[in-house]
């Protein structure tokens, strides 16, 4: 094996230090073994850690949202969605565009949401408040709103199936 075909990974954790060198596949296996031995709780933590699977999210959203540099487009007729569903789709579209590197930010302002939803300020503010109380969205430091990882998971598991049933 030539030197250009191998990688070197050095791991330091407290007093532990380990260096792995070899083919990428071999180093990956050795690195995983190291973490499995060093941190047995990682396997348990993996089962309860909330993470967003972007590939699954994209698959789930086919036919519901498309994203481009101009923004997120909701493909479901808005008159078939509740205000809350529509608001979550807008926030989700923005977050997805950010995750894919299409957008530089993952949040929307209240004015952007007002424009997108075409609803009154009172309705948008009320629904945003509900989403924040339910921890499905958060208000950012710059006074914008972003869907949370929990909000994405909740949307995938509970809201999207209901939308699909309504629009089928």
Residue, then its C-alpha position, 0 to 999 in steps of 0.5 A: x500500500x502506498x503512502x497516498x492510499x492510507x490515512x492517519x487519525x489521531x484521537x486524544x481524550x483526556x489521558x488516552x491517546x491513540x493513532x490509527x494508520x492504514x486504509x480508510x476502511x481499516x482505520x474506520x473499523x479501528x476507530x469505531x472499535x476504539x470508541x465502542x471500548x472507550x465509550x460503551x454508553x455511546x451505543x445506548x446514547x445513539x438510541x435516544x439521541x434526536x438527530x435529523x436524517x436528511x436523506x429520510x427527510x428528503x424522501x419523506x418530503x417528496x411531492x410536498x416541498x421543493x427547495x431552490x436558491x430562491x427559497x422553498x416551495x410548498x407543492x401542496x395546495x395551501x387551502x388543504x393545510x391548516x395554518x400550523x401545518x403551513x407554517x411548519x412546512x415553511x420553516x421546514x423548507x427553510x431549514x432543509x435548504x440550509x441543511x443542503x447548503x442552498x440557504x445561508x440561514x435556517x430561519x425566517x422572520x415574522x414578516x417573511x412568514x406573513x408574506x408566505x402564509x398570506x395570513x394576518x399578523x395575529x394568526x401568524x403570531x398566535x401559531x408561532x407562539x403555539x409552535x414555540x410553546x410545544x418546542x416545535x420551533x424556536x425564536x432565534x437571537x435575531x428575532x427569527x423563527x426556526x423549526x427544531x430537530x424535535x419539530x422536524x421529527x414530530x412533523x415527519x411522524x405525526x403531521x406529514x402522514x395526516x397531510x398525505x391522508x388529507x391530500x390523497 
